[in-house]
Amino acid sequence: MAEFYEFLMRHWELSLGWGILAVLLLITQIKHMAVGPKSITTQILTNLVNREDGVVVDIRGQSEFGKGHIQGAVNMPMSKLKDNYKDLEKYQGKPIIMVCANGIQVNAACEILRKAGISPLYKLAGGMASWTGDNLPLVK
């Protein structure tokens, strides 16, 4: 431990830089966790749907949705979300899991719903690519 302190004293500029970087990284992570929806796995999605009556909202277009989707999913394309988000108010209080093709568009969709006061919101990490990658069933 004494060698560690000696290193810190001899290389204080480097140590200070690492300390500042660590604090900034921590602040960024805390902000991301507080603002955005919680990212969940396919297993947690299944548990939320089965145990807490969670609702899956698929924001892909109707053609992609028709090729295969999670059973019971509600299709609300991203292009229509701003106009039709009120249709999701009936699910208020139930876990709402947002799904897109690969997990990229879902943040913008969650932000629209968060501003509308709809919660709790979750997002499937990796989107439908994650679901199909885990060989989970699709409904056509």
N, C-alpha and C positions, 0 to 999 in steps of 0.2 A: 504494500500500500504506500509505503514511503517513496518507492520509485515512481508511482503514479503521480503523487504530489510534486515530486521533483520535475517530472516531465511537464506538468501543467505550468510550473513556474518558469521553466526554461523556454517553453513555447506558448506563452500566454496569448499571442496573437492568434495562433492556430486554435487554441482551446476556446478563445472567445468567439471565433468564427463558427466553430462547431456548436457552441452553446446557443448562439443566435439562430443558427439554422434549425436546431432541434426545437426551439421555442416556436419559430414560425411554422414549422411542420405540424406541431401539436395544435396550434391555433387554427390552421387550415382544416385539420381533421375534425376538430370540435365544431367548427362552423358547418362543415359538410354534413355531419351527423345531425346537427340541430335543425338545419333548414330542409334538407332533402328527405324524400321518403326512405323508409328502411328497405334496403336491398335484401331479398330473401332467396333461398335455394328452392329447387323444385320440391324437395321433401317438406320444407316448411309451408310452401304453397298448398300442398296436398293436406297438411294438417290444419291449416287455417280454413280451407273449404270444408273439410269433413267434420271438424270439431267446433268451429265457431261460425258456421254458415257464411264463410267468406265468399265474395263475388269476384270472379275473374273478368276484367274488362280488357278486351283485345282491341287495340287501336290500329291494327293493320287494315288495309282496304278490304272491301267485300270479296274481291276475287281471291286474295291471299287467304282470307278467313275461310272461304268456301273450300279451299284445297286441304284444309286440316286445321283444327283448333282444339283447345282444351274443352272437355265436356262441361256444359253448363255456362260457357263463357258468353258474355254479352259483347256483341260487336258494335263498337262506336269508333269509326275511323277518325283519325287525328284531324282530318280536314273538316269534320262535322262536330268535333268535340266542343268548341266554343259556343255553338248554337244549341247543342242538345245535352249539355251537362246536367240540366235539370232532371233529365230522365234517371239520373243516378242518385238523386236525393232520397228516393225510397229505400236505398241501401244504407243510408246514414247510420253510423254506429256499428255497422258490420265491417269486417276487414275488406277493403277494396284493393285487389291486387291488379296492378296495371301491367299489361304485357304488350310488347311489340315484336318485331322480327328478330332483333339482336340486342335489345336493351339500350339502344341509343336514344330513340325518340321519346321514350317513356318519361324522362325527366321533365320535358316541356309539358307533357300531358298532365303530369302530377302537379305541376305548378299552376296550371289552369284550374284544376279541381281544388287545390289548396286555397287559392284565392276565392273560390266560390264557397269555401267553408265545409267542403266534403272531407270527411276523415273517418277512420284512420286509413291512411294510404300506404301501400307497399308496392314495390316493383320487383319483378322477377329478374334476377341477375342473369344476363345473357339472353333474355327473351325466349322466343319460341325455339331458337337454335339450341338453347340449353335444354329445353323440354324434350325436343326430338333427339338431342345428343344423349340423353339419359334413357332413351328408348321407352318413353312413356306414351300411353295411347292418345290417338287423335281421333276426333269425330269429323266426318266429312259430310 
